[in-house]
Amino acid sequence: MTLGEFNKQKAKLPDGPGVYFFLGPPKRGGGGSGSKKELLYIGKATSLKSRVRSYFGGDLHQTRGPLLVEMLAQAKKLEWQECDSVLEALILEANLIHARQPRYNTLLKDDKSFNYVVITKEDFPRVLLVRGRELSQDFSAPLHIFGPFPHGAQLKEALKIVRKIFPYRDTCTPAPEAIKLGKKPRPCFNSHIGLCPGVCSGAISKTEYRKIVRRIALLFSGKKKELMKGLERDMKRAAKEEKFEEAARLRGQVFALGHIQDVSLIKDEYRSPWTPLGKGSMRIEAYDVAHLQGSAAVGVMTVVEDTTAQKNEYRTFHIRSAKAGDDAGALREILLRRFGHDEWPYPRLIVVDGAAAQMNTAGKVLEGLGVAIPIVGVVKDEKHRPREIRGLKKEMSERDILLANAEAHRFAIGRHRKILRARAH
């Protein structure tokens, strides 16, 4: 699909959540001109307009890799399906990938690297997030398996929201099992905070818990309408039987499902990426490049979230295309490759090491991708000490910015030295 062909359709694309489809020519032997076009690729979007636009920014090879460049060259048509929420888009994408198995979704990720939601086959089933490689090892006969889900980080966030609506068991020991083991049933931590319905303490029967599990299964099956009708029917029945507490709980679940975007679902990465401190999780990503006179260049990303360095989320980028000594070009390459990973949570703030040149480079990359995230630059003195923060606003935490920047510098130097030591041997 060419940029010109896309431009004819982009005005129709909604600025809301949904799933998009790239279609190619009919498969060979498909029966002539009336044959259906081959489904090449399925993707999910917080904003269909912004997401699809990112495929036509001129940097697809670096942001997505050669397979999606190949896919786009074969694509002849773009279609999409709107959803009421990001959660529903996430579920619809997984169900469609499972049912249709588009060629490029299959090629882009080995099945073992996908994520699945597993509901175990037990008296009190657990709801678990499982990697593909673990399915055959530990779950020979689950009650339900939903997936594959390409976006692991967003699936974790989705499960948090689902659990607030429909509390479920994940690791605690059910009361009947505890009694058999000679232990006194005790409420788990999740039970105290309302995320477990009391399986561990005996506060809920097997029959009532199974109703919750069926509702979760309907949601992940993409049967939201059926789920809503069932909840409303049960709510009316409970009210008629004067079970007002149960009726109120069911009414709350109906409302939550009807207003999923209002229940802090998944970060809206494209339309409102900036959340000031105190109004939600504050993820800061800092970037730096280290090299020796242009050689052994390595770029890094470090993460500070809610004032704490998240070292398990640090990433290294070996510079491939930028010329030796071109720090701005290296930063551009790093950002393009980073934002090719939509399974990683998007930051609320980006920190670069430098002033106008680095900030302008980062700004152009984000603009080309259709992503709006604030950027600040940390300017250093001749002894590499922070002298100024360009782009700083009063709602931003100077301390966290400097922490992220210092971690990026430390991590980049460490990775660079490791490369030099390896080459010396």
C-alpha positions, 0 to 999 in steps of 0.5 A: 500500500502506498502513501497516496493510497493511504491518504485517500482513506486516512480522513475516514479513520476514527481517532478512537480505539479499534483493530485494523487489518492490512489485506493483500491480493487473493491467494493463488488458486483462490478462484478469480477476481471475486476471491477474498483478499488475503488477510496479511496483518492485524493490529490494535490501536488506541487511536486508529488514526494515529496508529495507522499513520505511523506505518507511512512515516518513512521510517518503517524499516527502523520502527517495525523491521523488514517483515512489516516493510514487506507486508506493507508492500504487499498490502492492497487494502486497509480495513478497521473495526472500531471498539468501545474501549482499548480493552475490547480492542485488545481482546478482539485483536487476540481473538482475531489473530487466533481465529484467522492466523494472519501470515505476518502476525505469525511470522513476527512472533514465535508462538512461544513469545506470545501471552495468554490468559489461562483459566485453570480447571479446578473447583475454584479456577485461577485466572493467570497470565501465561507465556506461550512457552509455559502452556504445554509445561504446566497447563495440560487441561485448562478450562479456558485459554485466551490469546495470543496477546501480542502486547504483554504489558497492556495485557497486565494492565487489562487484567488489573481492570478486569479484576477490579470488576470481577474479583478472582483467585490467582494464587491463594489456597481455597478454604476447602483445601486449607481445611483438608491440610489442617489449616485455618482458612484465612483471607489473602491480601487480595481479599482484603483489598477486594481483588479476591472474592474470598475463595481463601476464607470461605466467603464465597461458594463454588457455585457463586465463584463459577458465575464470576469465572463464566463472566470473565470467560465471556468478556475474553471471548469478546461476548460483551453484549451477552455478558451485559444482558446476563448481568442485567438479568441477574441484577433484576432477579436479585432486586426482585428477591430483595437481595439488594446488596447483590443487586447493587454489586451487579449494577456496579459491574454493568456500569463499569463495563459500560464505561471501561475507558472511565475506569483507568483502563490502559494508558492512552498512548497517542492522545493524552500521553502526559499525566502530571505527578499525583494523577497516575503512574509517572513513567520517565524514559531517558536516553543516552549514547556512548562511543569512543571517537565514534566506534563501539557506539551503544545507546541505552534507555533507562526508566524511572517510574514514580521516583524509582529506577526500574532497572529490569526495564533498561534496554540497550541498542547497538547502533546500526545505521547512524554514522560514527560520531553522529549522536543525533543520528544515533538518538534518532535510531534508538527512538525509532527502534524503541517506539517499534515496541508497542508492547512496552508501556509508553512514557509520560516524559522523555529525557535526552542528554543535550540541548536543542539538537537532541531535543529537536531530533527527538521531537521530529521522530515523535512527530513522524510517529504521531506520538505526542510526549513531552521532551526535556534536555539535560545540559551539562557543563565541561565536567559533565555535571547537570547545568540546566534542564531545557523544557522543564515545566513546574509539574515535572519532577526535576529530581526524577529527571536528573535521576533518569538522566544520570542512570542513562549516562551510567548505564551507557558507559557501562555497556560501552566498556563491556563492548570494548572489553569483549573486542579486546579479547 
